[in-house]
Each structure stands twice: as C-alpha cells, then as structure tokens.
Amino acid sequence: MMVYRVAVVAMAKPSFLRADQSMAGNLSFEHTSYKRRGDLVFVINPKGANGRTGKEWKKLVPYLRSRLGRDCNICESFTSGPSHAIDITREAIREGADAVIAVGGDGTLHEVVNGFFWEGKPVSTLDQGATHTTALGLIPLGTGSDFARTFGWKNDPNEAIERIAKGMKSRIDVGVISGKSGEPHYFINVADIHLSAKAGYHASRYKRFGNLCYFFGALQAFTGHSNRDLKIKVNDEQWEIFSQVTALCIGNAKFFGGGMKITPNADPCNGNFEVVILQDFKWYDFILKLHKLYKGTHLSVKNVHSRSVQSIEVEEIAGSGSIYVQSDGEHLGFLPQKFCILPAAIEMIH
Ligand SMILES: Nc1ncnc2c1ncn2[C@@H]1O[C@H](COP(=O)(O)OP(=O)(O)OP(=O)(O)O)[C@@H](O)[C@H]1O
C-alpha cells in the first residue's frame, strides 16, 4: 500500500522527503533541491499511552523543530490504526529516509521494526545504491516503553531529541519469528509464551489504567491457567522436554510487562537471545517472587532456567493450539513457533 507520495519534479536524484506540516494519515512531501543533513520521518501513534502520546507530541513539535529543523528535514506521519506504522516505515525507507523514528510505546516501535522488512528481507532504498541505510530511532512515549528501559531511557522526549541530534548509531539485533504458515514476524524486545503472553493479551484492554493494566491482565490470565509441558529445540539441536512450563521468555532486550527485568542478561548487541523459562510456578510464587522478577534477580530461584541461544523452536506436547505467544507486548498467535536472532540487523540511534 502506498502510504504517502512524493510529488515528482524533474530534478537530479535523489528525491527527498520534506514535510513541514503534519497531517493525519497520508502525507504529501515537497521536494527539496538539495540534501540537508538528514531526512527524519517521525511515526507517531496519537493513541499511544491512552492518547498521551498524541498530546505530548503536540507540545514537543516546536522544540523538535528548533532543535533539529535547521539540519534535518522533519516529516511527521500519524498512524491511523494498527499496522499503519509498518506501511509508513516501508515507504519511508524506500524513499530514502535517513531515519524512521517511532514515537509511542513498544507496540509502535514493534510495527516500525516490522516495516524495516518485507517478504523476509530488509527493505532498501529505491534509488540511492546499496550504501544508504535508514536508521531506527525512538521517542519512548508509551505505557510500558519496556525496550527503552534496557538502555536506561525514560519516557522523556527531550532526552530522546538530544539523542537524535547527536546521531550516535550502532547496529542492533532483531528477532524473527516463523510459525507453521505465513510471513515472518520481527521483534526487538522480548517474545514470550504462555502465562505472560496471555496476561499481555488481556492487559491491552486496560491501557487506560496506565501500568496497572499489567496487573489486571495478569489477574485475568490466571483465571483458568494451567502450566503445560513444552518441548524446545535450541540452535537446531535435539528436542528437550520442559515440564509444567508457566512462561517462556525470549529476550533480545531485558524488560517486559511494564518494567519487569525478565531476561536480565539480554543484550540487543551481542548476537544472542537470553531465554528464561519459569516452571511449575503457582499464583503465590508470583506474589513471593515478584520483587525478584522486577529486579532481575530471579535466575537463581528454584524452577527458573536461563540460557543464551541463537534460535529456539517451541511446541506444546499436547498440541492444543491454545498456548499464547506475544512479541514486544503484541499478541502474535499460538504455538508452535520458531524464534531466530538476526545479528546486527538494524542500525539504531542511541
Ligand atoms: N491511530 C491509532 N488508533 C488506534 N490504535 C492505534 C493507532 N495507531 C497505532 N495503534 C495501535 O496502538 C497500539 C499500542 O500503541 P503503543 O505501543 O504506541 O502504546 P502503548 O500500548 O500505550 O505502549 P506500550 O506498548 O509501551 O505499553 C499499537 O499496537 C498500534 O497497533
């Protein structure tokens, strides 16, 4: 789908994006006859954090323009609904944007990351040769904003603008999920299975309560929950059985669920996931051990297993098709699924 169009004028390539006014949904870009330092496309979810993202963004724009506008072409693109950020990102990359910056929570970042890929391959710029890369940026303004926590970033847009102004970049890993059918799906933060994924599924309905949504989601997920026997295959080796699994979490970064440091050794730049498996947890274990899960000191707790992997395949032994899977806090579907790391897949502004 064409998300925005660049009016074509007769001029030497490249054609660049320029948008000095914002519009809901599709954008029209003017050309500039020269390339300034960078073309930045901001992808804003106005409904993020129960509408707070849109309000904060409005307040932020004058400062953003004064801080970055002299050196960069600034383009604002508002998402009109789920998945729109994926299309905006693909189009921006094809048109040669220097950075696509997600403005919102982990869900918006997740969609922008998925926009860096198309049919299993990285999206590339149409007419600037193989050397041009589009960087990923983030202004964290969501409910949980868990990915940002790994880097110690707060929901502070001014800090984020400084990072963009400095323009320090490094390559980070991305996870790819392939189920039995359909397109590969990408994640940047944490993918998780069973109880936590079910909790996240329910939490999305309570975002108006801020971080309390995770508590309400967890309460609902416990209703009718039972631990299940799973089999896993790590790095394409032998299948192993893990009995009575409560949750299995695959971290490219460390935090999920609004600040729980579930995969405390994960590092998005090291070419590995950290997998943490909780087995045979009862509801009261979460009460007794919750502080450890938030602090990331739970790896020494009984029935907690952790390892570093490049790929992991997970199936339920009973094959009920009812084990929830989420990635970056977004409901993905059900088991079976395979998760692989794509080392250094995206350049990120940090
Ligand atoms: N215009 C829109 N209207 C409704 N939903 C939207 C719109 N644009 C994007 N979305 C959806 O909103 C969801 C949540 O957005 P986002 O992650 O930015 O905020 P959040 O859920 O409050 O934060 P977090 O994920 O960090 O907890 C995304 O999954 C996205 O698909």
Ligand as a Chemical Component Dictionary entry (heavy atoms), coordinates in Angstrom:
data_LIG
# 
_chem_comp.id                   LIG 
_chem_comp.type                 NON-POLYMER 
_chem_comp.pdbx_formal_charge   0 
_chem_comp.three_letter_code    LIG 
# 
loop_
_chem_comp_atom.comp_id 
_chem_comp_atom.atom_id 
_chem_comp_atom.alt_atom_id 
_chem_comp_atom.type_symbol 
_chem_comp_atom.charge 
_chem_comp_atom.model_Cartn_x 
_chem_comp_atom.model_Cartn_y 
_chem_comp_atom.model_Cartn_z 
_chem_comp_atom.pdbx_ordinal 
LIG N1  N1  N 0 -4.445 5.625  15.309 1  
LIG C1  C1  C 0 -4.487 4.524  16.052 2  
LIG N2  N2  N 0 -5.652 4.190  16.686 3  
LIG C2  C2  C 0 -5.719 3.099  17.466 4  
LIG N3  N3  N 0 -4.668 2.252  17.680 5  
LIG C3  C3  C 0 -3.506 2.547  17.079 6  
LIG C4  C4  C 0 -3.353 3.694  16.238 7  
LIG N4  N4  N 0 -2.091 3.716  15.798 8  
LIG C5  C5  C 0 -1.473 2.634  16.301 9  
LIG N5  N5  N 0 -2.314 1.925  17.073 10 
LIG C6  C6  C 0 -2.050 0.703  17.847 11 
LIG O1  O1  O 0 -1.829 1.071  19.208 12 
LIG C7  C7  C 0 -1.100 0.021  19.830 13 
LIG C8  C8  C 0 -0.365 0.468  21.076 14 
LIG O2  O2  O 0 0.472  1.521  20.803 15 
LIG P1  P1  P 0 1.798  1.894  21.619 16 
LIG O3  O3  O 0 2.650  0.717  21.819 17 
LIG O4  O4  O 0 2.387  3.063  20.945 18 
LIG O5  O5  O 0 1.280  2.407  23.040 19 
LIG P2  P2  P 0 1.081  1.660  24.403 20 
LIG O6  O6  O 0 0.435  0.343  24.176 21 
LIG O7  O7  O 0 0.388  2.627  25.290 22 
LIG O8  O8  O 0 2.575  1.489  24.956 23 
LIG P3  P3  P 0 3.420  0.154  25.359 24 
LIG O9  O9  O 0 3.287  -0.798 24.199 25 
LIG O10 O10 O 0 4.826  0.645  25.546 26 
LIG O11 O11 O 0 2.807  -0.371 26.615 27 
LIG C9  C9  C 0 -0.183 -0.488 18.743 28 
LIG O12 O12 O 0 -0.200 -1.882 18.782 29 
LIG C10 C10 C 0 -0.785 0.027  17.433 30 
LIG O13 O13 O 0 -1.113 -1.025 16.553 31 
# 
loop_
_chem_comp_bond.comp_id 
_chem_comp_bond.atom_id_1 
_chem_comp_bond.atom_id_2 
_chem_comp_bond.value_order 
_chem_comp_bond.pdbx_ordinal 
LIG N1  C1  SING 1  
LIG C1  N2  SING 2  
LIG C1  C4  DOUB 3  
LIG N2  C2  DOUB 4  
LIG C2  N3  SING 5  
LIG N3  C3  DOUB 6  
LIG C3  C4  SING 7  
LIG C3  N5  SING 8  
LIG C4  N4  SING 9  
LIG N4  C5  DOUB 10 
LIG C5  N5  SING 11 
LIG N5  C6  SING 12 
LIG C6  O1  SING 13 
LIG C6  C10 SING 14 
LIG O1  C7  SING 15 
LIG C7  C8  SING 16 
LIG C7  C9  SING 17 
LIG C8  O2  SING 18 
LIG O2  P1  SING 19 
LIG P1  O3  DOUB 20 
LIG P1  O4  SING 21 
LIG P1  O5  SING 22 
LIG O5  P2  SING 23 
LIG P2  O6  DOUB 24 
LIG P2  O7  SING 25 
LIG P2  O8  SING 26 
LIG O8  P3  SING 27 
LIG P3  O9  DOUB 28 
LIG P3  O10 SING 29 
LIG P3  O11 SING 30 
LIG C9  O12 SING 31 
LIG C9  C10 SING 32 
LIG C10 O13 SING 33 
# 
